[in-house]
């Protein structure tokens, strides 16, 4: 199962690391505690929309761009999870088939 908070955290961490910035620098600029930002990046805390906007502003990233990136990552993760693996049995339905009813009678 894909956790949105984990995917958002990974995207934020990627952006921060791409800029060669520390957690301390970004947390200070976003006015968020260092510990909380760390938990958000690790997917342990759900960030509010206000907090996400503040972090994105500190990173110089548009919130819409971050969410678009996360959306693409979620789609890829879901597609990968839906892809049958070689040698794995394919389950179509967990329910038994419905009994046949003869409507001609």
C-alpha atoms as one frame of an Amber mdcrd trajectory, in Angstrom:
protein
   0.000   0.000   0.000   1.302   3.431  -0.946   1.367   5.940   1.911   0.917
   9.496   0.705   2.786  10.950   3.696   5.812   8.790   2.858   5.768   9.835
  -0.809   5.474  13.523   0.125   8.331  13.165   2.588  10.541  11.487  -0.003
   9.816  14.245  -2.534  10.622  16.961   0.007  13.868  15.245   0.992  14.889
  14.859  -2.687  14.279  18.551  -3.304  16.218  19.580  -0.192  19.152  17.298
  -0.985  19.210  18.406  -4.633  19.765  21.929  -3.274  22.539  20.676  -0.945
  20.700  22.114   2.046  20.523  20.770   5.558  17.417  20.009   7.556  18.425
  22.834   9.877  18.560  25.379   7.025  15.169  24.422   5.625  13.469  24.087
   9.005  14.684  27.544   9.972  13.535  29.082   6.674  10.149  27.323   6.915
   9.800  28.151  10.633   9.227  24.491  11.436  11.057  22.561  14.129  13.952
  20.502  12.869  12.544  17.345  14.475   9.142  17.814  12.900  10.589  18.419
   9.432  12.693  15.296   9.838   9.577  13.281  10.741   7.727  14.691   7.724
  10.598  13.744   5.410  10.666  10.206   6.836   6.911   9.848   6.339   6.213
   9.572  10.053   4.079  12.723  10.284   1.300  14.014   8.053   2.038  17.596
   7.160  -0.862  20.037   7.045  -1.406  22.037   3.877  -0.077  25.145   5.680
   3.077  23.321   6.723   3.616  21.916   3.225   3.209  25.386   1.754   5.757
  26.771   4.225   8.291  24.020   3.468   7.808  24.426  -0.282   8.278  28.183
   0.064  11.506  27.601   2.008  12.685  25.265  -0.764  11.629  27.676  -3.524
   9.288  25.033  -4.948   5.689  25.551  -5.978   3.320  23.367  -3.961   1.536
  22.384  -7.185   4.823  21.143  -8.668   5.625  19.087  -5.578   2.139  17.546
  -5.541   2.357  16.782  -9.269   5.680  15.012  -8.675   4.176  13.046  -5.779
   1.152  12.152  -7.897   3.433  10.741 -10.593   5.395   8.775  -7.960   2.182
   7.359  -6.480   0.977   6.291  -9.918   4.259   4.493 -10.644   4.167   2.761
  -7.259   0.584   1.624  -7.819   1.390   0.338 -11.293   4.373  -1.561  -9.935
   2.202  -3.063  -7.195  -0.433  -4.147  -9.758   2.095  -5.813 -12.061   1.987
  -9.601 -11.614   5.352 -11.008 -10.678   6.908 -13.895 -12.582   5.929 -17.168
 -10.923   3.364 -15.513  -8.642  -0.175 -16.864  -8.849  -2.646 -14.417 -10.303
  -5.736 -13.886  -8.177  -8.691 -12.502 -10.070 -11.278 -12.571  -7.295 -11.316
 -13.671  -3.695 -15.024 -14.537  -3.890 -16.289 -17.830  -5.268 -18.195 -17.556
  -8.540 -21.915 -16.958  -8.274 -24.075 -20.028  -8.869 -25.541 -20.372 -12.335
 -29.272 -19.760 -12.512 -31.336 -21.336 -15.251 -33.691 -18.546 -16.326 -35.384
 -20.671 -19.002 -37.216 -22.773 -16.414
